[in-house]
């Protein structure tokens, strides 16, 4: 009899003969199933709640970041408007003191503060103890020309509080305002805004929130005024419209419980939503950060991480409630703007979702219970009818089928335990016999496959371990500690490399040749992977050794090229840019071996490509010559060198990032230090390429010349 007929008969007989047992087992299984479904639902609900919570926090983290960026930019813009007004007024005052004869015939006539009208106008007073002399009156007359710039600034600049003023070293206090508070004991040179600006000329100085002479919270910006000999003779200052900033910026937040606050350089609170109320309640400033937070040190570390680009939004406890917050730096002042929302508001939707899912599950469970009961009743009825028919047949056919199947099952079990030697001895001429013979062959094939797999796996693990070691060796060869030369205040230097594979062919290097000269190197080895990395190590070593022997960049590249050409059977080559920078003069002498054009930032704070003369690539041809050229960096000027992996970064549409986009991203941060504008390029390239794979290494080096002490005094 063929196995098909045997199976039909045996399955029918066995099913009918064991239905009573199945019925009992079915009932037990249904009970277990109910409990398992309940357990599964609880696990799913817990996982869903966690997933939703993570998603909500991720969404709010993005929203907080966008809001913080927007509020930071608005606040920075408003503060810059004030600082620009002060800076322009200080420049005008310096012109007065530089050319007093030019402004001698002024028609402006300020009145004494005690006699001034209650309208926006110029007024003055003298510091307590200052004697009014002819020279002092002459200086006041010269200073009255400040109305020429004070008047339009006060009328059209809504960011100023209500006055723009200047104090002189001789004791004059001149202001443009509509307030008539006359202070007999007022000494202008002892005011914080005067002292801080006078001690730090050529720079806008910000005073964090304080109570001014009128009893109002204010933020003050001031700047020193120098005469033609470079002596500080006066200080110009203005107060920020604190209440307007509070209502337009600090008062806005995310959701119903969102809030925003600002921390100063000293990390005291400069402004927050209830600042005015707290000032009134405490009859003075109430700006201590630690008064509002549990574990303020930990919170401050996280705020700094967020503000300077290293951390994400985080949880904290503020004024007795759990919040979720992030922070941004305000560039114009160095203050930190923090945006937060109550954590309870973020997770509120989870409770609604959970309640709805519980209701749906309860309805589904009731319906399943009814279906299970119906299934049990119908099954029992069928059992009673069928068992009577097939009970006698079951006994005679069960032994015929079960014996070879049991034997084959034992063989399968042994094979599953790893025993490939025990073979099945079933030799029937039906499908079970065919299955047994096929299984015996499968044992032999599986044994061979297992042995081969062990060999391949061991080889892959060895290669992976070697690649990991190679990656670490390559990373360790590149300087990664920044700043690399803390004692050298003349420069600010930063570099970054992202390999396209486990190990790459790009490399950079920078090192001091002597106390006054710095070598900068960036190169790109042809190819990828381990061969490129090995050639990179050789090239880097030869270049550094040759630089330390002396010579111009062109001479150094020529000698290294000849060394690399020797025994270069793999026909590999290197593009390289080498510069030697004089720290005292800002002169950079450089030469290029087929490398990308450098980008230079001059006094206009704008990066542009310098299309230098290229020599042939290193290791490409013996006897190649290279040409030196010089770049004169201005104080505060920068240079940016890179490999072709940056402009040739490609997105999913096969479009390249390109030099124009690279320059645009550089110029967005041209006034920042190298670490900032390099990270801006990395961010822009990553945003442009998206999820597209990276096919080439991306390496960048940036340097800004800050000049030396001798030049600063000159």
C-alpha positions in Angstrom: 0.0 0.0 0.0 1.3 3.4 -0.9 2.1 5.8 1.9 -0.6 8.2 0.8 -3.3 5.7 1.5 -1.6 4.7 4.7 -1.5 8.3 5.9 -5.2 8.9 5.0 -6.3 5.8 6.9 -4.0 6.3 9.9 -4.7 10.0 10.4 -8.5 9.3 10.3 -8.2 6.4 12.7 -5.9 8.1 15.1 -7.9 11.3 15.1 -11.2 9.5 15.8 -9.6 7.3 18.4 -8.1 10.1 20.4 -10.7 12.8 20.1 -11.8 12.4 23.7 -8.3 13.1 24.9 -8.0 16.0 22.4 -11.2 17.5 23.7 -9.9 17.6 27.2 -6.6 19.0 25.9 -8.4 21.5 23.8 -10.3 22.8 26.8 -7.0 23.2 28.7 -5.3 24.8 25.8 -8.1 27.3 25.4 -7.7 28.2 29.1 -4.0 28.7 28.7 -4.6 30.6 25.5 -6.8 33.1 27.3 -4.1 33.7 29.9 -1.4 33.9 27.2 -3.4 36.5 25.3 -3.9 38.5 28.4 -0.1 38.4 29.1 0.7 39.2 25.5 -1.6 42.1 25.6 0.0 43.5 28.8 3.5 43.1 27.2 2.3 44.8 24.0 0.7 47.6 25.9 3.8 48.1 28.0 6.0 48.1 24.9 3.6 50.4 23.1 3.5 52.9 26.0 7.3 52.9 26.1 7.5 53.3 22.3 4.9 56.1 22.3 6.7 57.8 25.2 10.1 57.6 23.4 8.4 58.9 20.2 6.7 61.8 22.1 10.0 62.7 23.8 11.8 62.5 20.5 9.2 64.7 18.8 9.2 67.2 21.7 13.1 67.2 21.6 12.9 68.2 18.0 10.3 70.9 18.8 12.3 72.2 21.7 15.4 72.3 19.6 13.6 74.3 16.8 12.0 76.6 19.4 15.3 77.1 21.2 17.1 77.9 17.9 14.3 80.4 17.0 14.3 82.1 20.4 18.1 82.2 20.5 18.2 83.8 17.1 15.5 86.4 18.0 17.2 87.2 21.4 20.6 87.4 19.8 19.2 89.6 17.0 17.6 92.0 19.6 20.8 92.1 21.7 22.9 92.7 18.6 20.7 95.7 17.7 21.5 97.2 21.1 25.2 96.4 20.8 25.3 97.9 17.3 23.7 101.1 18.6 26.3 101.3 21.3 29.2 100.5 19.0 28.1 103.1 16.4 27.7 105.7 19.1 31.1 104.9 20.5 32.7 105.2 17.0 31.0 108.6 16.6 32.3 109.7 20.0 35.8 108.7 19.0 35.5 110.9 15.9 34.5 113.8 18.2 37.6 113.4 20.4 39.9 112.8 17.4 38.8 116.0 15.7 37.3 118.4 18.2 37.8 121.5 16.0 35.6 120.0 13.3 32.7 119.9 15.7 33.4 123.1 17.7 30.5 125.1 16.1 27.8 122.8 17.3 24.2 124.2 17.8 23.2 121.4 20.2 22.5 122.7 23.7 21.7 120.0 26.3 20.1 121.1 29.6 20.9 120.0 33.1 19.2 116.8 34.2 17.3 118.6 37.0 15.8 121.1 34.5 15.1 118.9 31.6 11.5 118.4 30.2 9.6 115.1 30.4 10.1 114.5 26.7 12.8 112.5 24.8 15.8 115.0 24.7 19.4 115.4 25.6 20.5 116.3 29.1 23.5 116.2 31.3 24.9 116.3 34.9 28.3 116.2 36.5 29.6 113.5 38.8 29.5 114.2 42.5 32.6 116.2 43.6 33.5 117.3 40.1 34.2 121.1 39.8 32.7 122.8 36.7 35.5 124.4 34.8 35.9 126.0 31.4 37.6 122.9 30.0 34.7 120.8 31.4 32.2 123.1 29.7 34.1 122.9 26.4 34.1 119.1 26.6 30.4 119.1 27.3 29.8 121.3 24.3 31.9 118.8 22.2 29.9 115.9 23.7 26.6 117.5 22.9 27.2 116.6 19.2 26.3 113.0 20.4 22.6 114.1 19.9 23.2 113.8 16.2 23.4 110.0 16.6 21.5 109.5 19.9 18.3 111.1 18.7 17.6 108.9 15.7 18.8 105.7 17.5 16.4 106.4 20.4 13.4 107.2 18.2 13.7 104.2 15.9 15.3 101.5 18.1 12.5 99.8 20.1 15.1 97.4 21.7 16.5 100.2 23.9 14.8 100.7 27.3 14.5 104.5 27.5 18.0 106.1 27.4 21.3 106.1 25.5 24.1 107.7 27.5 27.8 108.4 27.7 30.1 109.1 30.7 33.5 110.7 30.5 36.6 110.2 32.5 36.4 113.9 33.5 33.0 113.3 35.2 30.4 114.3 32.6 27.2 112.2 32.3 25.4 112.9 29.0 22.2 111.0 28.1 19.3 111.1 25.7 16.2 110.1 27.6 12.8 111.2 28.9 13.6 110.5 32.6 14.5 113.3 35.0 15.9 111.4 37.9 18.7 113.6 39.3 21.2 111.8 41.6 23.5 114.1 43.6 25.8 111.3 44.7 26.2 109.8 41.2 29.8 109.2 40.2 29.9 108.1 36.5 33.4 106.6 36.6 32.4 104.2 39.4 29.4 102.7 37.6 29.7 99.1 36.6 29.1 99.8 32.9 31.8 102.4 32.9 34.4 100.3 34.7 33.9 97.1 32.8 34.1 98.9 29.4 37.0 101.1 30.3 39.0 98.0 31.5 38.3 96.1 28.2 38.5 98.6 25.3 37.5 97.7 21.7 34.9 95.3 22.9 31.2 95.5 23.8 30.7 94.6 27.5 27.4 93.2 28.7 26.2 93.6 32.3 23.7 90.9 33.3 20.4 91.8 34.9 20.5 94.2 37.7 18.2 96.8 39.3 19.0 100.2 37.7 18.8 103.7 39.2 15.1 103.8 38.4 14.4 100.6 40.3 13.8 98.5 37.2 15.4 95.3 36.0 17.7 96.0 33.1 20.5 94.6 31.0 23.3 97.0 30.0 25.7 97.1 27.0 28.7 99.5 27.1 31.8 100.3 25.0 34.9 102.4 25.7 35.8 105.6 23.7 39.4 106.4 23.1 41.1 109.6 21.9 43.7 109.9 19.2 46.4 108.8 21.6 44.5 105.6 22.4 43.5 106.7 26.0 40.0 105.8 27.2 38.2 109.1 27.7 34.6 108.0 27.8 32.2 105.1 27.8 28.9 104.8 25.8 26.1 102.6 27.2 22.5 101.6 26.6 19.9 99.5 28.5 17.9 96.7 26.9 14.1 97.0 26.9 13.9 94.2 29.4 10.1 94.0 29.6 9.8 93.8 25.8 12.3 91.0 25.6 10.4 89.2 28.4 7.0 89.4 26.6 8.2 88.8 23.1 10.8 86.1 23.6 11.1 84.7 27.2 7.3 84.6 27.6 6.8 82.2 24.7 7.2 78.5 25.1 6.1 75.1 23.8 2.7 73.8 24.6 0.7 75.0 27.7 3.5 74.5 30.2 6.5 75.6 28.1 8.9 78.1 29.6 12.1 79.8 28.6 14.9 81.3 30.7 18.4 82.9 30.1 21.6 82.2 32.0 24.5 84.7 32.0 28.2 84.1 31.8 28.3 83.6 35.6 25.4 81.1 35.2 23.0 83.2 37.2 19.5 83.8 35.8 19.4 86.8 33.5 15.7 86.5 32.6 12.8 84.0 33.1 9.0 84.0 32.8 8.2 85.1 36.4 11.3 87.3 36.8 9.4 90.6 37.3 7.0 89.0 39.9 10.0 87.5 41.8 11.7 90.9 41.8 8.7 92.5 43.4 8.2 89.6 45.9 11.8 89.6 47.1 12.2 93.4 46.8 15.2 93.0 44.6 17.0 90.5 42.3 16.1 86.8 42.7 18.3 85.2 40.1 20.2 82.4 41.8 20.1 79.3 39.5 20.4 76.8 42.3 17.2 78.1 44.0 15.1 76.7 41.2 16.6 73.3 40.5 17.2 70.0 42.4 20.8 68.9 41.8 21.8 72.2 40.0 25.4 71.1 39.2 24.2 68.1 37.2 21.6 70.2 35.4 24.2 72.9 34.5 26.5 70.2 33.0 23.7 69.0 30.8 22.7 72.6 29.8 26.3 73.2 28.8 26.3 69.9 26.7 23.2 71.0 24.9 24.3 74.6 24.4 27.7 73.7 22.9 26.4 70.9 20.6 27.3 67.7 22.4 24.1 66.7 24.2 20.4 66.2 23.6 17.3 67.4 25.5 17.1 66.0 29.0 15.0 65.6 32.1 15.4 67.8 35.2 13.4 68.9 38.3 12.6 72.6 38.3 10.5 74.4 41.0 9.1 71.1 42.2 8.0 69.7 38.8 9.7 67.4 36.3 10.6 69.2 33.0 12.1 68.2 29.7 14.5 70.9 28.4 17.3 71.9 26.0 19.6 74.9 25.6 21.4 77.1 23.1 24.3 79.6 23.3 23.5 83.3 22.4 26.5 84.1 20.3 26.5 87.9 20.9 26.8 87.6 24.7 27.9 84.1 25.5 24.7 83.6 27.5 22.6 80.4 27.4 19.0 80.3 26.4 17.1 77.3 27.9 13.6 76.1 26.7 11.6 73.6 28.8 8.2 71.9 29.0 6.5 69.9 31.8 7.2 66.1 31.3 3.6 65.5 32.3 2.3 67.4 29.3 4.4 65.3 27.0 3.2 62.0 28.3 -0.5 63.0 28.7 -1.6 61.3 25.3 -0.3 57.9 26.6 -3.1 57.6 29.1 -5.7 58.2 26.5 -4.2 55.7 24.1 -4.0 53.1 26.9 -7.6 53.6 28.0 -8.8 53.1 24.4 -6.7 50.0 23.8 -8.0 48.5 27.1 -11.6 48.9 26.0 -10.9 47.4 22.5 -9.2 44.4 24.1 -12.0 43.8 26.6 -14.5 43.7 23.7 -12.3 41.4 21.7 -11.8 39.1 24.7 -15.6 38.8 25.2 -16.1 37.9 21.6 -13.3 35.3 21.7 -14.8 33.6 24.8 -18.1 33.1 22.9 -16.3 31.7 19.9 -14.3 29.2 22.1 -17.4 27.9 23.8 -19.1 27.3 20.4 -15.9 25.5 19.1 -15.9 23.2 22.2 -19.6 22.2 21.8 -19.3 21.5 18.0 -16.1 19.5 18.5 -17.6 17.3 21.2 -20.6 16.5 19.0 -18.4 15.5 16.1 -16.3 13.3 18.3 -19.2 11.3 19.5 -20.4 10.6 16.0 -17.0 9.7 14.5 -15.4 7.6 17.2 -18.0 4.9 16.9 -17.2 4.4 13.2 -13.4 4.3 13.3 -12.6 2.8 16.7 -12.1 -0.7 15.4 -10.0 0.3 12.4 -7.5 2.3 14.4 -5.8 -0.6 16.1 -5.0 -2.6 12.9 -3.4 0.2 10.9 -1.6 2.2 13.6 1.3 -0.2 14.0 1.9 -0.4 10.3 2.7 3.3 10.0 4.0 4.3 13.4 7.1 2.1 13.6 9.1 3.4 10.7 8.1 7.0 11.5 9.3 6.6 15.1 12.6 5.2 13.9 13.1 8.1 11.5 12.1 10.6 14.3 14.9 9.2 16.5 17.4 9.6 13.7 16.3 13.2 13.1 16.6 13.9 16.8 20.1 12.5 17.0 21.1 14.6 14.0 19.6 17.7 15.6 21.9 17.0 18.6 24.9 17.0 16.3 25.3 13.2 15.6 25.9 12.9 11.8 27.2 9.3 12.0 24.0 7.4 12.9 22.1 6.6 9.7 18.5 5.5 9.2 18.1 1.8 8.2 14.5 2.1 6.9 14.4 0.5 3.4 10.8 0.4 2.5 9.6 1.2 -1.0 7.1 3.8 -0.1 7.6 7.6 0.6 9.0 6.9 4.1 11.8 4.9 2.6 12.5 7.7 0.1 12.5 10.2 2.9 14.9 8.1 5.0 17.4 7.7 2.1 17.2 11.5 1.4 17.7 12.2 5.0 20.9 10.0 5.1 22.3 12.0 2.2 21.3 15.3 3.9 23.3 14.2 7.0 26.5 13.8 4.8 25.9 17.2 3.1 25.2 18.9 6.5 28.3 17.4 8.0 30.5 18.8 5.1 28.7 22.1 5.2 29.3 22.5 9.0 33.0 21.8 8.6 33.3 24.4 5.8 31.3 26.9 7.8 33.6 26.6 10.7 36.6 27.3 8.5 35.0 30.3 6.8 33.8 31.7 10.1 37.2 31.5 11.6 38.7 33.2 8.6 36.2 36.0 8.7 36.8 36.5 12.4 40.5 36.7 11.8 40.1 39.3 9.0 37.6 41.3 11.1 40.0 41.4 14.0 42.8 42.5 11.8 40.6 45.3 10.3 39.7 46.5 13.8 43.4 46.6 14.7 44.2 48.5 11.4 41.4 50.9 12.0 42.6 51.7 15.6 46.3 52.0 14.4 45.2 54.4 11.6 43.1 56.5 14.0 45.9 56.6 16.6 48.4 57.9 14.0 46.3 61.1 13.4 46.4 63.9 16.0 43.0 63.9 17.7 43.6 66.1 20.8 42.3 69.7 20.4 43.6 72.2 21.0 46.8 70.5 19.9 49.2 73.2 21.1 47.6 74.9 24.1 50.7 77.0 24.7 50.5 78.5 21.2 47.8 81.3 21.6 48.6 82.6 18.1 46.5 79.8 16.4 43.3 77.9 16.7 43.4 74.5 15.0 40.9 71.7 14.4 40.7 68.6 12.1 38.3 65.8 11.3 38.4 62.6 9.3 35.5 60.2 8.5 36.7 57.1 6.6 34.5 55.5 3.9 35.5 51.9 5.0 37.0 50.4 8.1 40.3 51.9 7.1 40.8 54.7 4.7 43.4 56.4 2.5 43.0 60.0 3.7 45.2 61.5 6.3 46.1 64.8 7.9 49.0 65.9 10.1 50.2 69.1 11.9 53.2 69.5 14.0 55.6 72.2 15.2 58.9 72.3 13.2 60.3 74.8 15.7 59.0 77.4 18.1 57.9 79.7 15.3 56.8 77.4 12.4 53.9 74.9 12.1 53.6 72.3 9.4 50.1 71.5 8.0 49.6 68.4 5.8 46.5 66.9 4.2 46.6 64.0 1.6 44.4 61.5 -0.2 45.8 58.1 -1.2 44.3 56.4 -4.3 42.1 53.4 -3.5 40.4 52.3 -0.3 40.7 49.8 2.5 43.9 48.2 3.8 46.2 48.9 0.8 45.4 52.6 0.9 45.9 52.6 4.7 49.4 51.0 4.4 50.4 53.5 1.6 49.0 56.3 3.8 51.2 55.2 6.7 54.3 55.2 4.5 53.4 58.6 2.9 52.7 60.3 6.3 56.0 59.1 7.8 58.1 60.1 4.8 56.5 63.6 4.7 57.0 64.3 8.4 60.6 63.0 8.4 61.4 65.2 5.4 59.7 68.3 6.8 61.8 68.1 10.0 65.0 68.1 7.8 64.2 71.6 6.5 63.4 73.1 3.1 60.5 74.6 1.3 57.2 72.7 0.7 58.1 72.3 -3.0 61.5 70.8 -2.1 60.0 68.5 0.5 57.3 67.2 -1.9 59.9 66.6 -4.6 62.0 64.5 -2.3 59.1 62.5 -0.9 57.8 61.9 -4.5 61.1 60.3 -5.5 61.1 58.1 -2.4 57.5 56.9 -3.0 58.2 56.1 -6.7 60.8 53.5 -5.6 59.3 50.0 -5.7 55.7 51.3 -6.3 54.6 48.2 -8.2 51.0 48.7 -7.1 50.9 52.0 -9.0 49.4 53.8 -6.1 49.6 57.6 -5.8 48.9 60.4 -3.3 47.4 63.9 -3.8 48.9 66.2 -1.1 48.9 69.8 0.1 51.7 70.9 2.4 52.0 74.2 4.1 54.5 75.7 6.5 53.1 78.5 8.6 55.0 81.3 10.3 53.2 81.9 13.6 54.8 85.4 14.0 54.0 86.9 10.6 50.9 85.0 9.4 52.7 84.0 6.2 51.8 80.5 4.9 54.2 78.9 2.4 52.6 76.0 0.6 52.8 73.6 -2.4 50.3 71.2 -3.9 50.7 67.8 -5.4 47.5 67.5 -7.4 45.4 68.3 -4.3 42.1 70.2 -3.9 42.2 74.0 -3.9 42.4 75.5 -0.3 39.8 77.9 0.9 41.0 81.1 2.6 39.1 83.5 4.8 40.3 87.1 4.7 39.4 90.4 6.6 35.9 90.3 4.9 35.2 87.1 6.9 34.4 85.3 3.7 35.9 82.0 2.5 37.0 81.8 -1.1 38.9 79.1 -3.1 42.6 79.9 -3.8 43.2 78.3 -7.2 46.9 77.5 -6.7 49.3 75.9 -9.2 49.2 72.1 -8.9 52.1 69.8 -9.3 51.9 66.1 -10.3 50.6 63.6 -7.7 53.2 62.0 -5.4 54.4 58.5 -6.5 53.1 59.3 -10.0 56.4 60.1 -11.8 60.0 60.4 -10.6 61.7 63.8 -10.9 58.4 65.7 -10.7 58.8 69.4 -9.7 56.5 71.5 -7.5 56.0 75.2 -7.0 55.9 77.2 -3.7 53.4 80.0 -3.2 52.6 82.2 -0.2 49.4 83.2 1.6 49.4 86.2 3.9 46.7 85.5 6.6 45.3 88.6 8.2 44.7 88.6 12.0 41.6 86.5 12.5 42.0 85.0 9.0 41.5 81.3 8.4 42.5 78.6 6.0 40.5 75.4 5.3 42.0 72.4 3.4 40.1 69.2 2.6 40.1 66.0 0.5 37.9 65.4 -2.6 35.5 63.3 -0.4 33.9 66.6 0.8 32.8 68.3 -2.5 32.2 64.8 -4.1 29.8 63.6 -1.4 26.8 62.3 -3.4 23.1 62.1 -2.4 20.5 59.6 -3.5 19.9 61.5 -6.8 23.6 61.2 -7.7 24.2 64.9 -7.1 27.5 66.1 -5.7 27.8 68.3 -2.6 30.1 70.5 -4.6 32.5 73.4 -3.8 29.8 76.0 -3.8 27.8 74.3 -1.1 31.0 73.7 0.8 31.9 77.4 0.7 28.3 78.4 1.6 28.4 76.2 4.7 31.9 77.6 5.6 30.7 81.2 5.3 27.7 80.6 7.6 30.3 80.2 10.3 33.3 82.2 8.9 33.5 84.3 12.0 33.7 81.3 14.3 36.7 79.1 15.3 37.8 76.1 13.1 35.9 73.5 15.1 32.7 75.3 14.5 33.0 75.9 10.7 34.4 72.4 10.1 31.4 70.9 12.0 29.1 73.1 9.9 30.5 71.6 6.7 30.1 68.0 8.1 26.5 68.8 9.1 25.7 70.3 5.7 27.3 67.4 3.8 25.4 64.9 6.0 22.1 66.7 5.5 22.7 66.8 1.7 23.7 63.2 1.3 21.0 61.8 3.6 21.0 58.0 3.7 23.1 57.6 0.6 26.3 55.5 1.2 29.6 57.3 1.5 32.1 56.2 -1.1 35.1 58.4 -0.2 36.8 59.5 2.9 35.9 63.0 4.2 38.9 64.8 5.8 39.2 68.5 6.8 41.7 70.7 8.5 41.0 74.3 9.6 43.3 76.9 11.2 42.7 80.5 12.3 45.6 82.9 12.9 44.9 84.9 16.1 48.3 86.8 15.8 50.9 87.1 18.6 51.3 89.4 21.5 53.9 91.6 19.8 51.5 92.4 17.0 48.6 93.1 19.3 50.6 95.8 21.2 51.8 97.4 17.9 
